[in-house]
């Protein structure tokens, strides 16, 4: 006790604003359920497993800890499962995993000798009792963040509700017997609250649902609000109101008034349809995983190093699938596992390692690759005897909560519990990893994905321009006209027409999808493309130019993004129902860019060639991946001051038909600014000519790092002479990994759902001579990997 009293100055009573970690170790995935329990530092409120608490004592000198140990409670096996009312996990109203209950015991431990004092105890100093009680009664930081993210997704009041225009067209809606005005659908019907039209909802990814007549009506009429018939009852708050303009379910405070306009007596109506949220919840509880899980074949579970699953935190499968593939690459494994121990990562981390990306990536790497947590979970054999357990074929996996918190910090989308696009997450991850490794390129694993793209533009004058940029993904359009099963597709279309005429639906085994070879997609990337209304500085007029593209380097790992989501007329997104025939190996040697050729004459510089602000490449790359032209995407990012993707997208949609959309980016005229001679010499020493170095320093206000980035990623319209060091056409890529153009397929992330922001993501990875499926915390041998259904394909260069 005297030892504890002598260390009272190192004990703090937590304030309400303090983040308290008591559910998981910040270095490992140890929890109170682990063999050694969990030790909570009573000064920093960070938690450590038995193996790591000494490290914290050595680093901080904090000696007093609350030791938490959880033991299984005796609970009847046949306890009823509660039906979830909220699309959430681990909070009131969310999913009940029917996990066993645990009871926790506590004691105070003083290091370094592990002197132990019982808790609770009136003999303990009051400060210790108050501090321990506050920790025990608090909600853990991880769970608090998860709850906040889930409950943040509440409905908003529609901006259209209070002043909604309703047409006085005499429409009276009957209490039942509804049918779509455009087809024979009599369910999933939506009443437009402006004109009273009754139309069917969107078509689901599996062919069920409606025929998109309600959303198509909005695209023409721009009448924004609709309510789902069958969800209207006396409890109007439960009715499903959707705003097409705001693209989400909303609250209409004047719904009663808006319904009465069409003669609807809501007090007598009965509920006959699920709301959008309920349907989403139902799809999450009854999702047919077999669509991408090998047609329901039983999967042989795998355990051990490299076969650890990731617990789904709630719509986090995009993160799980991406990280499993990333940690199957040698670059990420070396950086965060074989070449960096947990001890080194912790010692070099800031005071709070939970907010350090390097620490949390290292923790995740060791959690996935060590095999420590890839063991069969236990199951109670007898409710009367909790000691009797057997191993199950399921593993518990590791929950990537701390990693998700730090990688998603301040990101408006990844910080929520909503489903996200795996491609966007991959690019965000790469960007963050590159940032934290700035100045240490040899340790940066993101470099193994980085490559250069060179675009060659030739106008009718015969003169050319070269634009170079860096990228981490090769986004490929899918040429449906090159399908290899055209005869089968023609027969299918005839069958479909016959069935439609009879009012019959196709069975799943009758559906035929186009099959397009991956090599055709790659060929389309390099194929000549006409650019209309191209402004030629040689002709001083708009003309039609020819654009070709190639790679200036071949990365260690090549990520191919299949553009399965396209925009139809009216900017309505649509997912291509197509299979991609992907070989085990590919050779893209013919895609290497040749650079400026002898005898080629460059287009003269425009009088306005630099820009006052550079486009954010993250925003540009995401827009390009959606199918927009690179120049247009740059303009969108610049015109919205690089605020974000949504703002750039909105600008792009509103300016697609601008007469100057294809003209080179004009610069904000600047007076000649002072150039530091030493900085100019530094850039020249890198191999760049003096004119290019001077322009770069002017465009970046004298910042060498920004000037280098300006040179490597020049604004569209700047010629190759401005962006290439004088020594060689490909010298800018000298620091990047490079080699032959032969690659082998090592993994893919597949997706099922109507858009990248809903549905489910699964990873398949080639390990030790066999394909392995990673479906959140389920890991097993893949008998029939869906290689033709990939959304992202990961290739490794054979000579890497």
Secondary structure, 3 states (H helix, E strand, C coil): CHHHHCCHHHCCCCCCCCCCCCCCCCCCCCCCCCCCCEEEECCCCCEEECCCHHHHHHHHCCCEEEEEEEEECCCCCCCCCCCCCCCCECCCCCECCCCCCEEEEEEEEECCCCEEEEECCCCCCHHHHHHHHHHHHCCCHHHHHHHHHHHCCCCEECCCCCCCCCCCCCCCCCCCCCCCCCCCCCCCEEEECCCCCEEECCECCCCCECCCHHHHHHHHHCCCEEEECCCCCCCHHHCCEEECCCCEEEECCCHHHHHHCCCCCHHHCCCCCCCHHHHHHHHHHCCCHHHCCHHHCCCCECCCCCCCCEECCCCCHHHHHHHHHHCCCHHHHHHHHHCCCHHHHHHHCCCCHHHCHHHHHHHHHHHHHCCCCCCEEEEEEECCEEEEEEEEEEECCEECHHHHHHHCCCCCCCCCCCCCCHHHHHHHHHHHHHHHCCCCHHHCHHHHHCEEEEEEEECCCCCEEEEEEEECCEEECCCHHHCCCHHHHHHHHHHHHHHHHHCCCCCHHHCCCEEEEHHHHHHHHHCCEEEEEEEECCCCEEEEEEEEEEECCCCCEEEEEECCEEEECCCEEEECCEEEECCCEEECHHHECCCCCCCCCECCCCCCCCCCCCCCHHHHHHHHHCCCCHHHHHHHHHHCCCCCHHHHHHHHHHHCCCCCCCCCCCCCCCCCCCCCHHHHHHHHHCCCCHHHHHHHHHHCCCCHHHHHHHHHCCCCCCCHHHHCCCCCCCHHHCCCCCCCCEEEEEEEEEEECCCCCCCEEEEEEEECCEEEEEECCEEEECCCCCHHHEEEEEEEECCC
